[in-house]
Amino acid sequence: MRKLAGVLLVASVLAGTLFSNAFAQLEKGHYVCGVEGIKAASLPPPGFYWRLYNAFYNSDKLTDKNGDELPVGFDVSVYALVNRFIYVSDKKILGANYAFDVIVPLINTDLEIDKMGLKDNKFGLADVVVEPFILSWHGPRYDAAFGLGFYAPIGQYDVAKPASPGQDFWSLLITFGGTAYLDEAKTLSASVLSRTEMHSEKSETKVKPGSDFLIEWGLAKTVAKFWDIGLSGYCQWQLTDDSGTGVVWDKTVHDRNYAIGPEVSVFVPSAKLFLSARSLWEFGVVDRSQGNMIAITLTKIL
């Protein structure tokens, strides 16, 4: 049983919670699904942007390899305050605007597992993301994006502290997706943004988490010119086995989860400001925590 054997049998190796929705699990990827939604694959025009993510995740259910709840008295609450700095240039590569960004997350986790007598709380800097190569295309009825980046394990990590904000491994992040406008006025949109994560081995536990594939999607209608209202969600699948000498669970069990919920966003021209809010409920979860994600995002044109 991937991760869960570590959670239930070896408290001292419960590590690296947070930024990916399986906050209390042992081995998982870095990327947190649900922070992007409607028109997630549409990058802005050339300029410099500051984006502030506020992500709230709560769960009182931990699932096993069959998706059944484990009776362990599980409860976790996570708040992530994430600063993202984006620069989109006028330079063209393959007909697309070249861009890059840096993401700096601060995370607070409050975790309890009653059956283990485990209670931990921690706030701190998590692993930083650098995306040095992003391409953004814009057509009459579509937007598209491609990106290459990585997570650098600079966040604080303690193998005996499950609420540690860092995860003690590098991740390669490959991003690709598009937004299609379903009418000539571009008031109806459908977007899909995929992420593929490939991870290095943890230096302390000698475990290499399996690769992950994630999709964030959104369906929206533009109303009153500046408002988008619709549905968004995500899907996540573990692609490969966990590996390394530190693996003590059934590595053939691959975790997965899905989520769906409403979203609304608005552009305020006078303030050069975008605001969005979504609430997503997870379902079909296997070998992970299952809960609710609320994300409130502010994007400022600088």
C-alpha positions in Angstrom: 0.0 0.0 0.0 1.7 3.1 -1.2 2.3 5.8 1.5 -0.3 4.4 3.8 1.9 1.7 5.2 4.4 4.4 6.1 1.6 6.5 7.7 0.3 3.7 9.8 3.4 1.8 10.6 6.3 4.2 10.8 5.4 7.6 12.2 9.0 8.7 12.1 9.1 8.6 8.4 5.8 10.5 7.8 7.3 13.4 5.9 6.7 16.2 3.4 3.0 17.0 3.7 1.3 19.8 2.0 1.3 21.3 -1.5 -0.5 18.6 -3.4 -3.7 17.6 -1.7 -2.4 14.3 -0.1 -1.2 16.4 2.7 -0.7 13.7 5.2 0.7 11.0 2.9 4.3 10.0 2.8 5.2 10.1 -0.8 3.6 12.5 -3.2 4.4 15.1 -5.8 4.9 18.8 -5.3 2.1 20.3 -7.4 -1.1 21.2 -5.6 -4.2 20.7 -7.9 -6.9 23.3 -7.7 -4.9 26.4 -7.6 -5.7 27.1 -11.3 -9.2 26.7 -12.9 -11.1 28.7 -15.5 -8.9 29.5 -18.5 -5.9 28.0 -16.7 -4.0 27.6 -20.0 -4.4 31.2 -21.0 -1.4 33.4 -20.2 -1.7 37.2 -20.2 -0.2 39.5 -22.8 3.4 40.8 -22.5 4.1 42.4 -19.1 5.1 41.8 -15.5 2.5 40.2 -13.2 2.2 39.4 -9.5 -0.1 36.6 -8.5 -1.1 35.8 -4.9 -2.6 32.4 -4.2 -4.5 31.7 -1.0 -5.3 28.0 -0.8 -7.2 26.3 2.1 -7.4 22.5 2.3 -9.3 20.5 4.9 -9.8 16.8 5.2 -10.9 14.3 7.9 -10.8 11.2 5.7 -7.8 9.1 4.7 -8.4 6.4 2.1 -6.7 3.0 1.5 -5.9 1.3 -1.8 -9.6 0.5 -2.4 -10.8 4.1 -1.7 -12.2 3.1 1.7 -11.8 5.3 4.7 -9.2 4.3 7.3 -10.4 4.5 10.9 -7.4 6.3 12.2 -8.9 9.6 13.5 -7.4 11.6 10.7 -7.7 15.4 10.4 -5.6 17.9 8.5 -6.0 21.7 7.8 -3.6 23.5 5.5 -3.2 27.1 4.4 -0.8 28.1 1.7 0.1 31.7 0.9 1.9 31.6 -2.4 3.6 34.4 -4.3 4.1 34.0 -8.1 6.1 36.5 -10.2 5.5 36.2 -13.9 7.2 38.0 -16.8 5.8 37.6 -20.4 8.0 39.0 -23.0 7.5 40.3 -26.6 10.1 37.8 -27.8 8.6 35.1 -30.1 9.7 31.5 -30.2 7.8 29.2 -32.6 5.1 31.9 -32.8 4.6 32.0 -29.1 5.5 34.7 -26.5 8.4 33.6 -24.3 7.8 33.9 -20.5 9.2 32.7 -17.2 8.1 32.7 -13.5 9.2 32.1 -10.0 6.8 30.7 -7.3 7.5 31.1 -3.5 5.1 29.2 -1.2 4.6 29.7 2.6 2.6 26.9 4.2 1.0 26.2 7.5 -0.2 22.6 8.3 -2.1 21.4 11.3 -2.2 17.5 11.3 -3.6 14.9 13.7 -3.8 11.1 13.5 -5.4 10.0 16.7 -4.7 6.3 16.4 -1.0 7.1 16.2 -1.1 9.8 18.9 0.3 12.1 16.2 -0.2 15.8 16.4 1.9 18.3 14.5 1.7 21.9 13.4 4.3 23.8 11.3 4.5 27.0 9.3 7.4 27.8 7.0 8.9 28.2 3.5 8.1 25.3 1.2 10.0 24.2 -1.9 10.4 27.0 -4.5 9.4 26.6 -8.2 11.3 28.0 -11.1 9.9 27.9 -14.6 12.6 29.4 -16.9 11.0 28.3 -20.2 7.3 29.1 -20.9 5.7 29.5 -24.3 2.3 31.2 -24.8 0.3 31.1 -28.0 -2.9 33.2 -28.8 -5.2 32.6 -31.7 -8.6 33.9 -32.7 -10.4 31.1 -30.9 -7.7 29.5 -28.7 -4.9 30.0 -26.3 -2.2 27.5 -25.6 0.8 27.1 -23.2 3.9 25.0 -22.7 6.3 25.2 -19.9 9.4 23.5 -18.3 10.3 24.1 -14.7 11.5 22.5 -11.5 10.9 22.4 -7.7 14.0 23.1 -5.7 14.0 21.4 -2.2 14.9 24.5 -0.1 12.0 24.3 2.2 12.5 23.1 5.8 12.3 19.3 6.1 12.4 17.0 9.1 11.8 13.3 8.6 10.2 13.1 12.1 7.9 16.1 11.5 5.0 15.3 9.2 4.0 18.9 9.0 7.4 20.0 7.5 6.8 22.4 4.6 9.7 21.1 2.5 9.7 17.6 0.8 13.4 16.8 0.4 13.4 16.0 -3.3 13.7 17.8 -6.7 10.8 17.6 -9.2 10.8 18.2 -12.9 7.6 19.9 -14.0 6.3 19.8 -17.6 3.2 21.8 -18.4 1.0 21.8 -21.5 -2.6 22.9 -22.2 -5.0 25.0 -24.0 -8.2 27.1 -23.8 -10.8 26.9 -26.6 -13.3 29.6 -27.2 -16.6 28.1 -28.3 -18.2 31.2 -29.8 -16.9 34.1 -31.9 -17.4 36.6 -29.1 -15.2 34.4 -26.9 -17.8 34.3 -24.1 -17.8 30.5 -23.8 -14.6 28.8 -22.9 -13.2 25.3 -22.1 -9.7 24.8 -20.8 -7.4 21.9 -19.9 -4.0 22.3 -18.4 -1.8 19.2 -17.7 1.2 18.8 -15.5 3.7 15.9 -15.5 6.0 15.6 -12.4 9.1 13.4 -12.2 10.9 13.3 -8.9 14.3 12.6 -7.5 15.1 10.5 -4.5 14.8 11.8 -1.0 18.2 12.1 0.6 17.0 11.2 4.1 14.6 8.4 3.5 16.0 7.0 0.2 12.6 6.9 -1.4 11.9 8.2 -4.9 8.2 9.1 -5.3 6.5 7.8 -8.4 5.8 10.2 -11.3 2.5 12.0 -11.4 0.1 13.3 -14.1 -2.4 16.0 -13.3 -5.1 17.9 -15.1 -6.9 21.1 -14.2 -9.9 22.0 -16.2 -12.5 24.7 -16.5 -15.8 25.5 -18.3 -16.9 29.2 -18.2 -19.3 31.8 -19.4 -18.4 35.4 -19.6 -21.1 37.8 -18.4 -21.2 41.6 -18.1 -18.0 41.7 -20.0 -15.6 41.3 -17.0 -17.1 38.3 -15.1 -16.5 34.6 -15.7 -18.8 32.0 -14.0 -18.5 28.3 -14.4 -17.2 25.0 -13.1 -13.6 23.8 -12.6 -11.9 20.7 -11.3 -8.9 18.5 -11.4 -7.7 14.9 -11.8 -4.5 13.3 -10.6 -2.9 9.9 -11.2 0.3 8.4 -10.1 2.0 7.0 -13.2 5.0 5.0 -11.8 5.9 3.0 -8.7 7.6 4.5 -5.8 11.2 3.2 -5.6 14.3 3.2 -3.5 15.7 1.2 -0.6 13.4 3.1 1.8 10.1 1.8 0.3 8.4 -0.5 2.9 4.9 -0.5 1.5 3.2 -2.0 -1.6 4.7 0.2 -4.3 2.3 -1.2 -6.9 -0.6 0.8 -5.4 -0.9 4.1 -7.3 -2.9 6.9 -5.8 -5.4 9.1 -7.6 -8.1 11.7 -6.9 -10.6 13.9 -8.7 -12.4 17.1 -7.7 -15.1 19.4 -9.1 -16.8 22.7 -7.9 -18.0 26.2 -8.9 -15.7 29.1 -9.7 -16.2 32.8 -10.3 -13.6 35.4 -11.5 -13.7 39.1 -12.3 -11.3 41.7 -13.9 -11.3 45.2 -12.4 -9.8 47.4 -15.2 -9.4 50.5 -13.0 -7.2 48.5 -10.5 -5.5 46.3 -13.2 -6.6 43.4 -11.0 -8.0 39.9 -11.5 -9.7 38.1 -8.7 -10.9 34.5 -8.8 -12.4 32.1 -6.2 -13.3 28.4 -6.4 -14.4 25.6 -4.0 -13.6 22.1 -5.1 -14.8 18.8 -3.5 -12.7 15.7 -4.0 -14.1 12.3 -4.9 -13.0 8.9 -6.2 -9.9 9.2 -4.0 -7.5 6.3 -3.6 -4.5 6.1 -1.2 -4.8 9.8 -0.3 -6.6 12.2 1.9 -10.1 13.3 0.6 -11.4 16.8 1.4 -12.2 20.2 0.1 -10.0 22.8 -1.5 -10.8 26.5 -1.5 -8.6 28.8 -3.6 -8.7 32.6 -3.8 -6.4 34.1 -6.3 -5.4 37.7 -6.9 -3.4 38.7 -10.0 -2.0 42.3 -10.4 -0.7 43.9 -13.5 2.5 45.7 -12.5 
